[in-house]
Amino acid sequence: MAKLFNKKAKGNLYEMIPQKKENIEWKKDYNNELTLIIKRTKWIDRLFQKIFNTPKQTTLELDALGSFVWKQCDGHKTIAQIAKKLRKEYPQKSSPVESRLITFIRILKNNGLIKLYPGK
């Protein structure tokens, strides 16, 4: 899957379908923005929790654009469809939408928060 993010595969990335991983919970705040709750349950996380008293979960606060994109990662919409919806929902904030969206999708993918599946 790492090849998805090289320059040659960039055109195909828009056809990919992002899906939130099941172990990620989230909550809304008063502004309707999301905070992701990431449980650390891998064996190395548990080891560090015992030795270094690290937290069992971490949180990631998303802004309005990040919250919107997170909600769209439903396993049905392609990245291109999400970009189109993002442009429509936030016309002033989202420019340049493609580069911002791809950067955010990369961050989510690299941190194990989403999976990417080939489009149909």
C-alpha positions, 0 to 999 in steps of 0.5 A, spaced: 500 500 500 505 504 500 506 505 493 499 509 493 503 515 495 508 515 490 508 520 484 506 515 479 500 512 483 497 519 484 492 519 479 489 513 482 489 515 489 483 519 487 479 513 485 481 510 492 475 509 497 477 511 505 474 507 510 475 509 518 478 503 522 473 500 527 477 501 533 477 509 532 472 512 536 470 520 536 466 525 539 463 532 537 464 538 541 459 544 541 462 547 534 460 540 531 468 538 530 470 532 532 475 529 537 478 522 535 479 517 540 485 512 539 486 506 543 493 504 544 492 496 544 498 493 540 502 489 544 508 494 544 503 499 547 501 495 552 508 494 554 510 501 554 503 503 558 506 498 564 513 500 563 513 508 562 505 509 564 503 511 557 496 513 556 491 507 554 488 512 549 490 518 545 486 524 542 486 528 536 482 534 535 480 535 528 478 542 525 471 543 521 475 541 514 478 535 518 471 533 521 468 533 515 473 529 511 473 524 517 465 523 516 466 522 509 470 516 510 465 511 510 467 506 505 463 508 500 465 515 497 472 515 493 477 521 494 475 524 488 467 524 491 470 527 497 474 532 494 467 535 490 463 535 497 469 538 500 469 544 495 461 545 495 461 545 503 467 549 504 468 553 498 472 559 501 476 554 506 478 548 502 482 551 496 486 548 494 482 542 496 486 536 492 492 538 495 489 539 502 485 533 502 491 528 499 495 531 505 490 529 510 488 522 507 496 521 508 496 523 515 490 518 517 493 512 513 500 513 515 497 513 523 493 507 522 486 511 522 483 509 515 484 503 510 484 505 503 480 500 498 481 500 490 475 504 487 470 500 483 
